[in-house]
Amino acid sequence: MSPRPVGAVPASIVGGLEILHVQGRLHAELDLARAQRLRSLTLAQDQVEALSSAPVLEHCGLESATRFSSSIFEGCATLRSAFVTADNRAANPGWDFSAQGEFPLERLTLMDGGARSLDGIAALPRLRGLTILPREDAGLEQHLDLRSLAACSRLRRLVLHRSGTLDNAHVLDELTDLETVKVRRGAVDRTVEDRAWLRVL
């Protein structure tokens, strides 16, 4: 890791890196096929073509994301956590959970972009923590159906603040490991208002 901003990561050192955090932009796209030891990566989304090229990648942070979809994780056999921030030029981006195959992700955080549907989240059966934080007031008028979360049996922590009205919240009772669900006031119906896991923000 360099303490100073860099315009490019020299090909000669990429193969030995285990952690790479890029603040700002590189002059050229990063070739992850060379990063055989890389376990943690943070950079602008369009600076890397295929996350699956890094064979032992466990954590990634993608900034200024324009491809706001679970499909970016396809083929990532070792990825455990991801933090994705939507490009601030995109108007109310919505995360698309549909993708090919399953992923080992345990924690997923989506910033500055919401989710209009949770269809496809079954591709994340190991998910323990899910945070979706759209921009202020971006998703308050929508309805988000929670039934698909029944497939995430290991889910412990769920943050859906500013995600609109949450329909079918009763399915969360099926998640036996669930500890905390953070929502805005009035987002869920009264049938679950007394649940120990519910936190109203």
C-alpha positions in Angstrom: 0.0 0.0 0.0 1.3 3.4 -0.9 0.8 6.4 1.4 0.6 8.7 -1.6 -1.8 8.7 -4.5 -0.6 6.7 -7.5 -1.7 6.9 -11.2 -1.0 3.2 -11.9 -0.1 0.1 -10.0 3.1 -1.3 -11.5 2.6 -4.7 -13.0 5.8 -5.8 -11.2 4.2 -5.5 -7.8 0.5 -6.5 -8.5 1.3 -10.2 -8.0 2.6 -9.7 -4.5 -0.2 -7.5 -3.2 -2.7 -8.7 -0.5 -4.4 -5.4 0.1 -5.0 -2.6 -2.4 -6.9 0.6 -1.6 -7.1 3.2 -4.3 -8.4 6.6 -3.4 -9.2 8.4 -6.6 -8.6 6.9 -10.1 -5.9 5.0 -11.8 -4.7 5.9 -15.3 -5.4 2.4 -16.5 -7.7 -0.5 -15.6 -6.3 -2.9 -13.0 -5.5 -6.4 -14.3 -6.7 -8.7 -11.5 -5.5 -11.8 -13.3 -2.0 -10.8 -12.0 -3.3 -10.3 -8.5 -3.0 -13.9 -7.3 -2.6 -13.0 -3.6 -5.1 -10.1 -3.4 -7.6 -10.5 -0.5 -8.9 -7.0 -0.1 -9.6 -4.4 -2.9 -11.1 -0.9 -3.0 -11.3 1.2 -6.1 -13.7 2.7 -8.7 -15.9 0.1 -10.3 -14.9 0.9 -13.9 -11.3 0.4 -13.1 -11.6 -3.4 -12.9 -13.2 -5.7 -15.4 -13.7 -9.0 -13.7 -13.5 -9.5 -9.9 -13.5 -13.2 -10.4 -10.0 -12.9 -11.9 -8.6 -12.5 -8.4 -8.7 -16.1 -7.1 -8.5 -15.4 -3.3 -10.4 -12.1 -3.1 -12.4 -11.9 0.2 -13.4 -8.2 0.4 -14.1 -5.6 -2.2 -15.2 -2.0 -2.1 -16.5 -0.6 -5.3 -16.9 3.1 -5.6 -18.8 5.2 -8.2 -20.6 2.1 -9.4 -22.6 2.4 -12.6 -23.2 -1.4 -12.9 -25.4 -1.8 -9.9 -26.1 -5.5 -9.9 -25.2 -8.8 -8.2 -23.9 -10.0 -11.5 -20.6 -8.2 -10.8 -19.9 -10.9 -8.3 -20.4 -13.8 -10.7 -17.5 -16.3 -10.4 -16.2 -14.9 -7.1 -15.8 -18.1 -5.2 -14.0 -16.6 -2.2 -15.7 -13.2 -1.8 -17.1 -12.7 1.7 -18.0 -9.0 1.9 -18.7 -6.2 -0.5 -19.4 -2.5 -0.1 -20.8 -0.8 -3.2 -21.4 2.9 -3.6 -23.5 4.1 -6.5 -22.2 6.7 -8.9 -23.6 10.1 -7.7 -24.4 11.0 -11.3 -27.0 8.2 -11.6 -30.6 9.1 -10.8 -31.9 6.9 -8.1 -30.1 3.7 -9.1 -31.8 0.4 -8.0 -29.7 -2.7 -7.2 -30.5 -5.8 -9.3 -30.1 -9.0 -7.3 -30.5 -11.3 -10.3 -27.3 -13.2 -11.3 -26.1 -16.6 -12.5 -25.2 -19.1 -9.7 -24.7 -18.6 -6.0 -22.1 -16.4 -4.2 -20.5 -16.9 -0.8 -21.1 -13.3 0.3 -21.8 -12.9 4.0 -22.1 -9.1 4.1 -23.3 -6.7 1.5 -23.6 -2.9 1.9 -25.2 -0.8 -0.8 -24.8 3.0 -0.5 -26.6 5.8 -2.4 -28.7 3.3 -4.2 -31.8 1.4 -3.3 -33.5 -1.9 -4.3 -36.9 -2.0 -6.0 -37.1 -5.7 -5.7 -35.3 -8.5 -3.7 -36.0 -11.1 -6.3 -32.8 -13.1 -6.9 -31.4 -12.6 -3.4 -31.6 -16.4 -3.0 -28.2 -16.4 -4.8 -26.8 -15.2 -1.5 -27.7 -18.0 0.8 -24.8 -17.3 3.3 -25.8 -13.7 3.7 -25.5 -12.6 7.4 -25.7 -8.8 7.0 -27.5 -6.7 4.4 -27.5 -2.9 4.4 -29.4 -0.9 1.7 -29.1 2.9 2.2 -30.5 4.8 -0.8 -30.0 8.6 -1.0 -32.1 10.6 1.3 -35.8 10.2 0.5 -35.0 8.4 -2.8 -37.1 5.3 -2.1 -39.7 6.4 0.4 -42.6 6.1 -2.0 -42.0 2.6 -3.1 -43.1 -0.8 -1.7 -40.4 -3.5 -1.1 -41.6 -7.1 -0.8 -39.5 -9.0 1.8 -40.7 -12.5 1.0 -37.5 -13.3 -1.0 -35.4 -12.9 2.2 -36.8 -16.2 3.5 -34.1 -17.8 1.4 -31.4 -16.1 3.5 -31.7 -18.3 6.5 -28.4 -17.1 8.1 -29.4 -13.4 8.1 -28.6 -11.7 11.3 -28.6 -8.0 10.6 -30.8 -6.1 8.1 -30.8 -2.3 7.5 -33.5 -1.0 5.2 -33.8 2.6 6.3 -35.3 4.8 3.6 -36.4 1.8 1.5 -40.1 2.7 1.5 -42.9 0.5 2.8 -41.7 -3.0 3.6 -44.4 -5.6 2.6 -44.7 -9.1 4.1 -42.3 -8.3 7.0 -43.8 -11.3 8.8 -41.5 -13.6 6.8 -38.7 -12.4 8.9 -40.0 -14.5 11.7 -38.7 -17.5 9.7 -35.1 -16.3 10.1 -34.1 -17.9 13.3 -30.7 -16.2 13.5 -32.1 -12.7 13.0 -31.0 -10.2 15.6 -31.6 -6.7 14.3 -33.8 -5.1 11.6 -33.4 -1.3 11.2 -36.2 0.5 9.4 -37.8 3.9 9.4 -41.0 4.6 11.4 -44.1 3.3 9.7 -42.2 1.1 7.3 -43.6 -2.2 8.6 -47.2 -3.2 9.5 -48.3 -3.5 13.1 -48.2 -7.3 13.1 -44.4 -7.1 13.7 -44.1 -4.0 15.8 -43.5 -6.0 18.9 -40.7 -8.2 17.6 -37.4 -8.1 19.6 -35.4 -7.7 16.4 -37.1 -4.6 15.2 -35.3 -1.2 15.6 -37.1 1.9 14.4 -34.9 4.8 13.3 
